[in-house]
Amino acid sequence: MRALRTVVIATLALVAATSVLAEKGDRWEKLGELRVSDRAERDTLHVGAREGRFEAVQLQVKGRAVQFHDLEIHFENGDVQDVSLRSVIRAGSRSRVIDLDGGERAIDKMVFVYDAQTRRRHRGARVEVFGRH
């Protein structure tokens, strides 16, 4: 019984230490959010007003699943990174981490082409966009 308690305590300590290290290593900042209706849309998220440079982005979907068709990331220097997502992200899930070409970059805007996967009209989704420093 004592050995089991020691294993449980050691496991909890390891999980706590790992969580602290992950928080220190990854600084994620919410860049904005978009509302997605039940029809195909093309939306632009303007990021340029934010200070800082980012090395990766990630999308989180809430409400309903979203079918992503395309993502263009426009950088402040005029470069564009085309990301072919072509996948459905379920409500409550996140996309893969999308590394930005060239390391840390200042993002001007992000252009999305997507549609919500809804069964009933007027029940949209929300996409939150995060950038990692």
Secondary structure, DSSP 8 states (H G I E B T S, - for coil): -HHHHHHHHHHHHHHHHHHHHHHHH--EEEEEEEEE-SS-EEEEEE-TTS-S-BSEEEEEEESS-EEEEEEEEEETTS-EEEE---EEE-TT-B---EE-TTSSB-EEEEEEEEEE--SSTT--EEEEEEEE-
